[in-house]
Amino acid sequence: MPCHGRGGGAVCRFGLFGNGDRRVGCHRAELLRGGTVHLPLLFDGTKLGFLAARRTSANLFGKRYARFEPLRRVVLVTRCDAPQKLRKPILGSATPNLLTLTGLLGTALLFVCTAVFLFAGAPEKNGFFGFLAVVCALFIPGYVYAAFLANPNEVSAGISEALVPTATALGVMKSLFDRSERYERTEVCLLVSGAEFSARAGSYAFAKKHKKLYSDIPTVFIPIETLTTTKRLSVFFRSGTGSAQAASVVAEAADNLNLHLDRETSPLGSACFTPFAAAGFDSCSVGTSRRLLAKYGEAQSVDDIDKNAVAAMGALLIESLNYFDSYGG
């Protein structure tokens, strides 16, 4: 996969780290199990983490040093766990988001109706409030269905969510090693989280513990989201923050490769960059557009993955590193 661009030619070959320059460390993170409710349109699942049992996981961290004193650091982020398997959602992979919206609407309606009922003096046998009670009750099946949507005894294959993104990031790191290439002033790192689908516990734990350590120079975190097809790749960011600045650099790299890259904002959601942005780091994430995930769904095998998507993502990551290295710290 040739990647001719601002930083010169590059070839992405996928595999494990070479036996040369690397530093690998593990960081223990609390893994939330069972019972955690995840509302992706509002906030990250850690807000409700106290409801779940806890287990211990670990993060893997690798580093490739810069040729000279580094002025910046770019950390590619992936994961090695997988989400719980859904029980054949009626409306396809869009079901969780639809249930989230339904739950929010039902809860808001119940709150407003209750407030109006109390301010009205809690009248008895009132037809209008009886009608509102029936409307609120219509949302109950949605809550029940949501409670049993995930199968606690099974996890998904994790092909498009974890294995392919991790293999892509490893391929980028191996490419740098095989060609004995180091960026002039940019330190390139790889973080593999072992508890990403447990309310992003691994990323939150890493960002919290190492915030001071990795604030010595400007540090950008670039997680790789679900990767299924190259028909619509996106960079996810939060407007008005350092997240948008990082996304602009990635988008510029995509333009230089003539790669179409949508920009999708995530004002409230729990995109993969959220833990790092919350810790004050510049961070954005890249992957298949969420608008297409509902259409393509979860990959059941590696053969279900568009190979062009992997090649395009590898090229984009390397060209983004080229651009970051060409800018000042």
N, C-alpha and C positions, 0 to 999 in steps of 0.2 A: 504494500500500500504506500506509494510515494506520497510525500507530503511536502511539496515544494512551496515555500512561502518566505515570509520575512526572515526567518531564522535559518534559511538554507534547507537542503533536502533532508528528509527524515523518513525512516522506514519503521513501521510499527510491527513488531513480531511478538506474539503473545506467549507467555510462559511465566516461570517463576523468576525471582531475583537471581542474578548471577552471584558467584562466590566472591565478588570483589568488595568494592566500597559500599557498605550498607550498615545501618544501625537499626536494629530491631528491638523493640521493647514492648512489653505487655502492660496494660493498665486495667485493673479490675473495675468493673462497673456493676451497679445493681441492676439486675434483670427483673423487670416486672412481669409476673406470670398470672394468667387468669384474670378475670374481672375488670380489667382496665378498659374504660370506655374511651374511645378515640373519636373526637369530633373534628375532622380535618378542616372544616370551614371556619372554625372559631379559634381553637387554641391547641397546643400540643398536649398529648395524653399525660404528660408528667403532672398536669394540674390535678389529675384524678388518680395519681399513682398510689396514694395512701389506701385505696380500696383493694389493691392487689397484693398477692403474696410476692415475696422477693427471693431471687436466686442470684448467684454471682456469675458474671460473664467476664470477658477480657477483650481488650482492643489490641490490634497489632499495628505497630508504627515503624515505617521504614524511611530512610533519608538518603538523598544523594547530594553531596556537598557541592557548593559553587566552586568555580575555578579560583576566584579571588574572594576577598572579604565580601560576604553577601550583603546586599542592600535590601533584599526582599525575600520572602518565602512564599511558595505556593504549595498548598496541601491538597492533593486529590483524595477524595473520601468515597469509600464504598462500604459494603457490609457483607457478612458471611452468614447471617441468619435469614429466616424467611417468615412471612406472615402466616397467621392461621388460615386454614382453608375455609372458604365459604361453602355453605350448604346449597349449591345450585341456586343462586339468586334468581328470582323471577324475572327481573329486568336487566339481567346481564351484569357486567362489571360496574355499571353506573348505579347499581342498587344502594351501596353504602352512602354515596353522596345524596341520593334522593331521600333515603331514610333520615339522614342528618337534617336536611331541609324540612322534612315532614315533622321531625321531632322538635325542631326550633319553632316552627309555625304553631304546632299544637301546644307547646309550652307557653309561648307568648299569648296565644288566644286564651288559654286557661287562666293565665295571670290577669289579663285585662278583664275577662268576664267575672272573675272572682272579685276584683277591685270594684267594678261597677255594681255588682250584687251587694257588696258590703256598704258602699256609699248610698245605695238605694234603700238601706235599712233592712236588708235581708227579708224581702216580702215573701210570704208563703203563697203557694199555688198561683204563681204568676206565669202566664203562658209564654211571655217573651223569654224569661230566664229558663223556663223549661226547654224551649227551643235551643237556647245556647248550650244547655247541658247536653242535649242530644248531639249537637255539632261537636262539642269537645269529646264526647264518647266515641265519635267516629275515628279519632286518632289512636285509640287504644290498640287496635290490631297492629298498627305500625310499630308501636313500642314493643309489643310481644314478639313480633317477627324479628325486630332488630336484636332482641335479647338472645335469640337462638340462631342468628344468621351465621356466626362463626362457630366452627367445630373445634372445641377445645382439645380434642384428641388427635387432630391431624394438622399438619402444616402443608403449605403449598410447595410445589417443586422449587420455587425460588429462582427459576431460570432467568427470566427477564428482570426480576427485581434485585437479585444478588449475584448470581454466578456470572452472567454476561458482563455487567458493569465492573465486577472485580477483575475478571480476566482481561477486560479492556485496559483498566488502569495498570495492572501488572505488566501487560504488553508494552505500555508506554515506558514504564520504568526499565524493563528489560531491553527495550530498544536503545535507551540512553546508555545502558551498561555495555551492550554488545558493540556499540559504535564508539565506546570510550568517550562519550560526549558529556561535557559539563557546561552548564550555562555560566556566563561570565560573572554575573552578580546575583543570580537567583538560586536559592536552595529549593530543591524539589523533594517533596515528601509524599508519602502514601499512608493514609489511615484507614484500616479495615476494622469496622465496628462489629462487635459480636452481639450487640443488643440494640440494633437499629429499629426493629419492628416491635420492640417493647417500649413504646412511647419515646423512641430515640434516646433511650437511657445511656447507651454507649457514647454517643456524640456529646450529650449534655455533661456526662462525667468527665470526658476528655477536656472539653472547653472550660469547665469549671476548675479542674485541677491545674491545667497548664496555661491558663489565661496570662498570668504574669510572665511565665517562661517564654511564651511565644509572642509576647508584645515587645521584645527587644528590637525587632525590625518590622516593617509593614508586612503583615501576613494575610494571605488570601486563601480561603477554603473554597474548594470547588467540588461538591458532592456530585456523583453521577446518579441520576434518578432511574426509574424503570426504562429499559431500552428494548424496544420491540421492532420498530420499523424506522426507516429513514425518510418516509413520506412526509413527515412533519416533525422535525426536531425543534426543541425550544430551549431557551435559557430562562430560568425562573429567578425572580428577584423581588425585592421590596422597594417600592419607589421612595425617593427622597433620602436614601441611606447609602452607606458604602456598598451595599449590595447592588445598587443600580450602577455604581461606578465599575465594579468588577464585571457586571453583566455587559457593560458597554465595550470593555476590552475583548471579552469572548465573542461578542457580536461582530466586532471589527475583524477579529481573526477569521470568523466564518465568512465574512464578505471577501476577504483576501483569497479564500479557497473556493469562492463561488458556490458556497454551501448555503442554502436557504435555512435561516434560523429564525423562528418566531420568538418574540419576547412576551412572556407571560408573567404578569405581576401576581404576587401572593401576599396581599395586604394583611390577611388574618390567618392564613392557613399554616399548616405544619409541614412545609416543604423541607427537604433534607438539609437546606442551608440554615434553617431556623435556629438550631442550638448555637451555631457559631455567630450568627448575626446578633443573637440575644446577648452573647458575651462581648460584643463590641468589635468583632472582626469583620472585615469586608468579606462577603461571601455570597455566592450565587450557585445555582445548580443547573445541570444540563441533562437532557434526556428526551424521550418521546413526548410529544405534546399530550397534555391531559385530555385534550379534545378527541384524540384518536385512541386513547387507552380503552375507552368504553366500547369502541368498535372492534379492536383486535383482542382485547382481553388478556388473560394470563397465558404465557407460553408453557406448554407441557413438556417440551423437549428442546434441545439445542437446535434441532431442525426447524423449529417454528420461528426462529429468530432470523430476521433479515440480515444476511451477512454484510450487505452494503451499509446497514446501520452501524455495525461494529466498526467497519473500516472508516466510515465518516466520523464517528465519535473519536476514534483514535487519532485521526488527522486533526480534528478540531482541538483536542487536548494538547497535542504537540505544538500546533500553531499558536494556541493561546499562551503556552509557556514561552514561545518565541517572542510574543508581543509583550508579555509581562517583563521579560528580561531586557527588552529594548527600551523600556520606560525607566525613569528614575525612581528612587526609593521613596 
